[in-house]
Amino acid sequence: MQSFIDKYFLDPIRYGTGYNIVNTAVYAVLLGVLVYLTIRLFKKIGLKLDARFYIFFVPFLYLGSSLRVLRDYDVITSNLFKTPGIYILIYVLLISTILLGLALERYGISRYHYIPLGTALIGDVYSTVKLIGLGVNILPLLQAILLALVIGMVVYLVVDKVGYDFLRDRLNQGILFAHLMDASATYMGISFYGLKAQHVLPRTVISATHPSVMFVLKLGVILPVLYYLKDIEDETTRGVLRAIILTLGLAPGLRDTLMIMVLSVV
């Protein structure tokens, strides 16, 4: 049993060999459970996933991604900052600061979102300073953003032209951009910087085709998902699912882009 755990779960973390079918399936199940519990928690505390939520949620995603890159370059040495540990760490920190903020707001001390926002920004400043200390090249970031924007605008125009309006929603636009930025970073990292895809399906498909297939894979999944999410009537359920989907695009997209920004210097 220990050898099974080592082979499929611990060794990929220790040695950075990426995902396999077993840990991917287990992590997917655990993510489903976490989503369910988060929906129940947010309903219980009456949290709305509105603009105030995303003001601090996005900085938390940057914090997780930047700390992960610092672990990649051994600025931080604990394996807790590798996947999936970094996701757990950021999730616990996010929920804890939300609950603390809501408690303070209930007593009239502070608006709830100030606490998670302040926490995320402090962490962001720390990680950004450390990244700058390694040396960063801003050009890959601009390239990834431009590529994602151009493809995103074309997709938006085509989808809107054929009569579907779900991409008119600003958050859906942000989610689409996040996943296209992830695809852009993957394409650039594999094509020009010698990086490898970590996830099982992209790694398999890319090895059989070309790194640019990531854009097809992303659009083939994210567009149908966003289309069907609009029909979910429960506001909290729809909100949590959209936040998770944003995370699955923006977190790895930021991580890969930041890695390239440092790699192109060192």
N, C-alpha and C positions, 0 to 999 in steps of 0.2 A: 504493500500500500504506500509506504514511504517513497519507494522508487517511482511509483506512478505519479505521486504528487510532485516529486522533484523533476521528473521528465517533462510533465505537461504544464506545470504551474510555476514552480520556483526557479528552475533553470532558465526559462525564457526571461524572467525578471533579472536574474543574476548576470546572465551573459548577453542580454539584449538581442536574442535570436528572433524576436517577433512572436506573433500569435500562431497557434495551431488550431486544428479543428476542435479539439477537446476543450481547451481553455476558452476559445471563442464561444462555444455553445454554453458553457457554464456561466461565463460573464454575461451573455445575452439573457439567460434566465434570471440571474441576479439583478440585472438592469430592469427587467420587467417587474420584479418584486419591489425594487426600489421606487420605480415610477408609481406603482399602486399605492405604496405606503406614503409617498410624497403627496399624491392627490388627496388621500384621506387626511393627512396632516394639514394641508393648506385649506381644506374645507373646514376643518375643525377650528382653526385659528382665524378663518375669514380673510386669508391673504389674497389680494387681487394681483394678478400678474399684468400690471399696467405699466405705464411709462416709468413710474417710480421704481418698480421692480427691476426693469432693464437698465436703469441708471447705474445700479451696483452689480447686476448680474454679469454684464459684459466685462467690467473690470476684474471680476472674479475669474472669468474664463481666461483673460490675459494672464492673471497671476498664476493659475495652474500651468498654463503653457510655458510661461517664462521660467518658472521654477523647474519644470521638466527639462528644459534646455540647459539650465545651470547644472542639473544632475548629469546630463549627457556629456558636458564638458568638465565634470568632476569638480566644479566649484562647490557643489553640495555632494556629499558622499553617501548619504543614507539611501538605501533602496526604497524607502517609503515614498520617495519623490519620483519613482518610476511608475509606469502603468502596471496594475490598476490602483496602486497606493495613492498616487497623486490625486486621482478622481475622488477617492474616499476622503482624503484629507481636506480637499476644497469643499466637498459636499458638507462635511461635518462643520467646517468653519462657516460656511454660508448659512446653514440652518441655525447654528448657535447664535450668530450675530443677528439674524432675522428675529428670533425669539426674544433675544435681549432687547432689540430695538422696539418690538411690539410692547414689551413690558414697560419700557421707559415712556413710550407714547401713551400708554394707558394711564400712567400717573402724571401726564402732562409735562414730562421733563424734556422730551426731544421727539422730533418726528422719527418714525421708526427706521426709515431708510438711511438716516445719517450714520447709524452704527455700522451696518454692513458696508456702506459706501466708504466710510473712513477707514475701516479695516482693509478693504480691498486696495484702496489707494496707497496706504502705507506699505503694503506688501508690493504693490506695483512699482513704487519708487525704489524700494530695496532691490528688486530683481532687475529693474532697468539699469540702475547704477552698476550692478555686477556685470550685466551683459555688455554695457558700454566699456567696462574695464577689460573685457575680453577682446574688444574691437568689433565693430559692426559696419557692414556695408549697406547703405540704405537702398541701393539700386534693386536688389532682388525683391524687396518689399514693394517698391513702386511697380515693378514688372508684374508681380503676382496680382496686385490690385487692378492694374490696367487690363490685364488679361481677363480677370474675373468680371470686371465692369463691361468690357466689350461683349463678351459672350453672354453675360446676363441681360444686357440691353437687347441683343438680337433675340434671345429666348423670350423675353418679355413681349417684344413686338409681335413675334410669331404666335405666341399663345393668345395674346389679346386679339390678334387679327382673326383667328379661327373661332373666336366667340367665347373664350373662357376668361373670366375676370378675376380669378382668385389671386393673381399676382399683383393686382392693384392694391392689395393690403400691404402696408409698409413693413410689417413684421415678416410677412412672407417674402417680400423682396430682400429683407436682410438675411433670412434663412437661405434663400437661393444664392445670394452673394457669398455667404459663408462657405457653402459647399463648393461653389465654383472656385473660391480662393484656395480651399483645401485641394481641389483637383489641380489647380495651377501650381501650387507648391510641390505637389507630388510629381507632376510632369517635369517641372524645372529641376527638382532634386535628383530624379532618376536620370534625366536626359543629359544634364550638364554638371552635376556635382557628385556622381557616383553613389547616391543613396539608394536604398532598397525599400520597397513597400513592406509594411509590417503586417498588414491584415491578410488573411488567407485568400479571400476571393480576389481582391485587387492584385495581389502578388501572382496568383495563378494566371489571371487574364492578361496582365501586363507582360508576363514572361512569354505568353503565346502570341501576343500582338505588338502593341506599342504603348508607351506611357501616356500618349494622348487619349487612349481609350478611357482614361479616368473621367473625362468630361462626359462621355456617353453613359458610363456607369452611374455617375452622379445624377445626371438629368433623368435617366431611366427610372431612378428610385425616388428622387426628391419631388419631381413634378406630380406623379400620382399621389404621393403621400400628402402633399399640401392640398391637392384637390379634394381628397376625401376627408381631410381634417376639418374643412369648413362646414361639414354636415354634422359634426359632433355638437349636440345641443348644450351639454353641460360645460359651462364656461371654465371651471377649474380644470377639468379633464383636458379640454382643448388647450388651455394655457400651459399646463405642465408638459403636455406632449410636444408642443411647439418649442418650449424652452429646451427640452431634451434634444430635439432634432437640431436646434441651433447649436447646442453644445457639441453634438457629434460631427458638425461641420467646422465650426469656428475654432474649437480647442485644438484639434490636430492640424488645422490649417495654419493657425498662429505658430504652433510648435515647429512645424516644418519650415515655415518662412523664417522664423528666428534662427533656426539651425543653419539655414543657408546664408543668412545675413552674417553670421559669425564665421561659418566655414569658408565663405568667399574672401575672408580677410586672413584667417590663419592658414 
